[in-house]
Amino acid sequence: MNKFFYICCAVMIGLAYASGLSAEEKTYVGSEACKDCHEQQYNNFMNFSKKAHSFDNIKKMEKKLSPEEYQNCFECHTTGYNQKSGFVSEEKTPELKNPGCEVCHGPGSLHAASEDPGEIVRKVTIENCNTCHSKDRIEAFDFKPLLFGGAH
């Protein structure tokens, strides 16, 4: 492990305390926090998963959508939107502006700090995908979940 990783973890934990979160509450940290320990998975995800860059897709559509419609896109095209520590805006939480590792594996702060595999969702199932790839969205956008497609 490099010093930068440990410093980042310490800063994230400090920010969690400063924002009133308990030390035991999992928070979103962004996919970059996963990169040092899970380099191959991170690189595969960033290079081959369409969702790793899907915020760009809604950005292209922004002018054609009402502000409400645009914000509804954040539910599936960001990490942790409408969650306590999730995506707020490109300016405030740029590290969460795309759906990342934590969309499938859950908030990663405790796992990143402890490296304990019990602090993260390890076994991803199709039910995890159904959050965004629901029947209504499949019909509306003509897409289907591809479990593990390009992710790992």
N, C-alpha and C positions, 0 to 999 in steps of 0.2 A: 504494500500500500504506500502511496506517496503522501507527503505531508499536506498537499493541497486538498486531498480527499478528506482527511481528518479535520482540517481547518474548516472546510465547507460544512461538514457535519456539525461541528461545534457552533458555527454561525447559525445554521438552521435551527438547532435546538435552542440557542439563545433567542432567536426571533420568535420561536414558538412560545417561550416563556413571556417575552415582552408583549406579545399580542394577547396574552391571557389564556393561552391554551395550556392544558396540563401536560406534564412530561410524558404521560402515557397515551395521549391522544395522537393518533396517526395523522400526519399531514402530507400534502402533496409536495414533492420536491423537484419534479421534472425528470425527464429521461437522462439528462446529462449526469445526474447523480448515480445512474446505474452503470455508466460507461466503463469505469475503471475495473469493476469486478466482473462485468458481463460484456466484455468488449466485442466478442464475436456476435452475440445476440443483438447488441446495440447496433453494430455496423450492418448486420443483415436487415434489421428493422428499418433503419434509416435509408438504406439503399434500395430495398425491395418492397417495402410495404407502402401501398398507396396512401394509407391513412396517416403515415408519418408526416405528410406534407399537405394534408387535406384542408387545412385552414386557408391555403391559397385558393382552393376551389370556391369557398364561400366568399372570400374577398372579391373574387371576380364577379360574383353575383350581387354584391352589396347594392349597387345602384338600381338593380331591377327589383329589389325587395323593400318592403316597408321596414322601418327600424325594428318592429316587433318580430317580423319574419326572420330578419337577419339574426337577431339575438337568439331566436329559437334554434338556429343552426349550431350555436355554441354547444348545445347539449351533446352533440355527437362529434363535433369537429374541434373540440378542445379537451383538456384534461381537467376533470373535477368541477365543471361549471355548475353553479348553484350549490356548491358544497362549501363548507366553512373555509377551507384553505385552498380552494381550486381557482380556476381561471376567472379573472375579473375583466381584464382588458389587455390589449397588446402592450400598452405602456406599463401597466402595473404588474402584470404577470406574464412576460414574454416567454418564459420557460415552459408555460403551460398552454401556449396558443395552438398547439396541435394535439391530437390524441396520441398519447405516448404510452410507455410501459405501464403506467399506473391505471390506465383505463381498464386494462385486463387484470392486472395484478394487485390493484388497490393502492392506497396511499403508501408511499415508501419511506417515510422519515425514520421510523423505528428500525426497519430493516437496514437502511443505509447506515444508521448509527451503530447498530449492533452486529450486523451481518448474520443475524439469526434468521434462518429460513422460515421459522414459524411466524415471523412478523410480516409475511407477504403471502398473497394468494399464489400458490405454486402450481396447482392443477387447474388450468383454465378449461372450461367446458363451453358448449354451445349456448348455455344459459347466460354466460357472461357476454356473449356476442349479441344476444337478443335485446339487450338494453338499447342498442342503436339499430340493429338489424331486425326490427320488429316486422310483423306481417304488414302493418300499415305503411311503413317506410319502404319495404320491399316493393309493394305495389306502386307507391308514389314515385320512387326513384329508380325502380327496376335494378336493384342490386341485391346480392345475396351474400351472406357471410361466408368467408372462406377461412375456416378455423385454422390458425397457424400459417395462413398464406402469406409468405414473405416475412413473417414475424421472427421466427427463429430458424 
